[in-house]
Amino acid sequence: MLKRTAHISRKLTQNIFRAFDFARAAGMPLNLYVTLHVRETESRSAARTFELIRHKYRVWLNYQSKRWGHRLTPLYVFTFEAPGHPHVNWVLRVPPFLLEEFRRKLPKWIAKVQGPLGPYDLRMTDVDPGSGYKALANYLVKGCDPKYLDHFYLRDLHETHGPQGDFWGKRAGVSPSLNRSAREAANYSAKTRTVRSAPRRSSS
């Protein structure tokens, strides 16, 4: 049964911030920002549709891992924005040598899941691991619980873009490779933003 939420929780907001920092500290910064309008129907939620698209990304990475002989781990965060027609902000790590292929594949995966793309349904933007990296993380979580806007210094963004509305299903998420257990396994310090034992590199 789908759960309805009105905002991103404090815990998940913090998890997303730390996932961004952890990826960069481990030498695998998130490097592609995808904005996708997701079609919601009576039979399938936007959250489920995006889950199917993510699955194709994971299957593709698994294939590439076998092809190149080393593990390529899915690394990503995402948040939905719900007013009107829902769209998802998806920031992920694509091995640089596979970026061109991913850019070709993604529109095809989306079309298979939800039908032909419209002219404004998909946008892909490279992410600079230095300039703008933290600002992008802030933008993704601008719909966090209003009680914590000041704590996370997000009030200006929230007031500029407004509440993100009610959403059914998984509103935001972090890949298992970047979540709390992965960070703990790598002895990641949120205070110093350093790792003692980085996860196996997923790209070069």
C-alpha positions as CSV (number, residue, x, y, z in Angstrom):
1,M,0.0,0.0,0.0
2,L,1.4,3.4,-1.0
3,K,2.2,5.9,1.7
4,R,1.4,9.6,1.3
5,T,3.9,12.2,2.4
6,A,3.9,16.0,2.2
7,H,7.6,16.5,2.6
8,I,11.0,14.8,2.8
9,S,11.8,13.8,6.4
10,R,14.6,15.2,8.4
11,K,16.4,11.8,8.5
12,L,16.2,11.3,4.7
13,T,17.3,14.9,4.1
14,Q,20.4,14.4,6.1
15,N,21.0,11.0,4.5
16,I,20.9,12.7,1.0
17,F,23.4,15.3,2.1
18,R,25.8,12.7,3.5
19,A,25.4,10.5,0.4
20,F,26.6,13.4,-1.8
21,D,29.6,14.1,0.5
22,F,30.4,10.4,0.9
23,A,30.5,9.8,-2.9
24,R,32.9,12.7,-3.4
25,A,35.1,11.7,-0.4
26,A,35.3,8.2,-1.8
27,G,36.5,9.5,-5.1
28,M,33.3,8.7,-7.0
29,P,31.3,12.0,-7.0
30,L,27.9,11.9,-8.5
31,N,28.4,13.2,-12.0
32,L,25.0,13.4,-13.9
33,Y,21.8,15.2,-13.0
34,V,18.7,13.8,-14.7
35,T,15.3,15.6,-14.6
36,L,12.5,13.4,-15.8
37,H,8.7,14.0,-16.0
38,V,7.1,10.8,-14.8
39,R,3.6,9.8,-16.0
40,E,1.3,8.7,-13.3
41,T,-1.7,6.5,-14.1
42,E,-4.5,4.9,-12.1
43,S,-2.7,1.6,-12.4
44,R,0.8,2.7,-11.7
45,S,2.3,5.4,-9.4
46,A,5.1,7.7,-10.5
47,A,7.2,6.1,-7.8
48,R,6.7,2.7,-9.3
49,T,7.4,3.9,-12.8
50,F,10.7,5.4,-11.7
51,E,11.6,2.2,-9.8
52,L,11.3,0.3,-13.1
53,I,13.6,2.9,-14.9
54,R,16.2,2.6,-12.1
55,H,16.0,-1.2,-12.5
56,K,17.1,-0.9,-16.1
57,Y,20.1,1.3,-15.0
58,R,21.1,-1.4,-12.4
59,V,20.8,-4.2,-15.0
60,W,22.9,-2.2,-17.5
61,L,25.6,-1.6,-14.8
62,N,25.6,-5.3,-14.0
63,Y,26.1,-6.1,-17.6
64,Q,28.9,-3.6,-17.9
65,S,30.5,-5.0,-14.8
66,K,30.7,-8.5,-16.4
67,R,31.9,-6.9,-19.7
68,W,34.8,-5.0,-18.1
69,G,35.7,-7.4,-15.4
70,H,35.1,-5.2,-12.4
71,R,32.2,-4.2,-10.3
72,L,30.3,-1.1,-11.2
73,T,28.1,-0.2,-8.3
74,P,24.9,1.9,-8.7
75,L,25.4,5.2,-6.9
76,Y,22.5,7.7,-6.8
77,V,20.1,9.9,-4.9
78,F,16.6,11.1,-6.0
79,T,13.7,13.2,-4.9
80,F,10.3,13.8,-6.4
81,E,8.5,17.1,-6.9
82,A,4.8,16.5,-7.0
83,P,2.7,19.6,-7.9
84,G,0.9,19.2,-11.2
85,H,2.7,16.6,-13.2
86,P,5.3,14.8,-11.0
87,H,8.9,14.9,-12.0
88,V,12.0,13.3,-10.4
89,N,15.4,14.8,-9.7
90,W,17.9,11.9,-10.1
91,V,21.6,12.5,-9.4
92,L,23.8,9.5,-10.1
93,R,27.2,8.3,-10.9
94,V,27.9,7.0,-14.3
95,P,31.4,5.7,-15.0
96,P,32.9,8.5,-17.2
97,F,33.8,6.1,-20.0
98,L,30.2,4.9,-20.2
99,L,28.5,8.4,-20.1
100,E,27.9,8.5,-23.8
101,E,26.3,5.1,-23.9
102,F,24.2,5.9,-20.9
103,R,22.9,9.1,-22.5
104,R,21.8,7.0,-25.5
105,K,20.3,4.2,-23.4
106,L,18.3,6.2,-20.9
107,P,15.7,7.7,-23.3
108,K,15.1,4.1,-24.7
109,W,14.6,2.7,-21.2
110,I,12.1,5.5,-20.3
111,A,10.2,4.9,-23.5
112,K,9.9,1.2,-22.8
113,V,8.6,1.9,-19.3
114,Q,6.2,4.8,-19.9
115,G,5.9,5.4,-23.6
116,P,7.5,7.9,-26.0
117,L,9.2,10.9,-24.6
118,G,7.9,14.4,-25.1
119,P,10.2,17.3,-26.0
120,Y,10.5,18.5,-22.4
121,D,10.2,15.2,-20.5
122,L,14.0,14.6,-20.1
123,R,17.0,16.7,-19.3
124,M,20.5,15.4,-18.5
125,T,23.2,17.8,-17.2
126,D,26.8,17.1,-16.2
127,V,27.6,17.7,-12.5
128,D,30.8,19.4,-11.5
129,P,32.2,17.7,-8.3
130,G,33.4,21.1,-7.2
131,S,31.4,24.1,-8.2
132,G,27.7,23.8,-7.6
133,Y,27.9,20.3,-6.1
134,K,26.6,21.3,-2.7
135,A,24.0,23.7,-4.2
136,L,22.6,20.8,-6.2
137,A,22.2,18.7,-3.0
138,N,20.4,21.6,-1.4
139,Y,18.1,22.0,-4.4
140,L,17.1,18.3,-4.3
141,V,15.9,18.5,-0.6
142,K,14.2,21.9,-0.7
143,G,10.9,20.0,0.0
144,C,12.1,18.8,3.4
145,D,10.0,18.9,6.6
146,P,9.4,22.7,7.2
147,K,10.3,22.2,10.9
148,Y,13.9,21.7,9.8
149,L,14.4,24.3,7.0
150,D,16.5,26.5,9.2
151,H,18.5,23.6,10.6
152,F,19.5,22.7,7.0
153,Y,19.7,26.3,5.8
154,L,17.0,25.6,3.2
155,R,14.4,28.3,4.0
156,D,15.2,30.5,1.0
157,L,15.0,27.6,-1.4
158,H,11.8,26.4,0.1
159,E,10.2,29.8,0.0
160,T,11.3,30.4,-3.6
161,H,10.1,27.1,-5.0
162,G,7.2,26.5,-2.6
163,P,5.9,23.3,-0.9
164,Q,6.3,20.3,-3.1
165,G,2.9,18.9,-2.4
166,D,1.5,15.5,-1.5
167,F,3.1,12.4,-3.0
168,W,2.2,8.8,-3.0
169,G,5.0,6.2,-2.8
170,K,8.7,6.6,-2.2
171,R,9.3,10.3,-2.4
172,A,13.1,10.3,-2.1
173,G,15.9,7.8,-1.7
174,V,19.6,7.0,-1.6
175,S,21.2,3.9,-3.2
176,P,22.3,1.2,-0.8
177,S,25.9,1.9,-1.9
178,L,25.7,5.4,-0.4
179,N,23.4,4.9,2.6
180,R,24.3,4.8,6.3
181,S,25.4,1.2,6.4
182,A,27.7,1.7,3.4
183,R,29.2,4.9,5.0
184,E,29.8,3.1,8.3
185,A,31.4,0.2,6.5
186,A,33.8,2.6,4.9
187,N,34.5,4.4,8.2
188,Y,33.2,7.6,6.8
189,S,33.3,10.6,9.0
190,A,30.5,13.1,8.4
191,K,32.4,15.7,10.5
192,T,35.6,15.6,8.4
193,R,34.0,14.2,5.2
194,T,36.7,11.6,4.9
195,V,36.8,7.9,4.5
196,R,39.3,5.4,6.0
197,S,38.4,2.5,3.7
198,A,36.6,3.6,0.6
199,P,34.1,1.2,-1.1
200,R,35.3,-0.7,-4.1
201,R,35.6,1.8,-6.9
202,S,32.7,1.7,-9.3
203,S,34.2,3.8,-12.1
204,S,37.4,5.4,-13.4
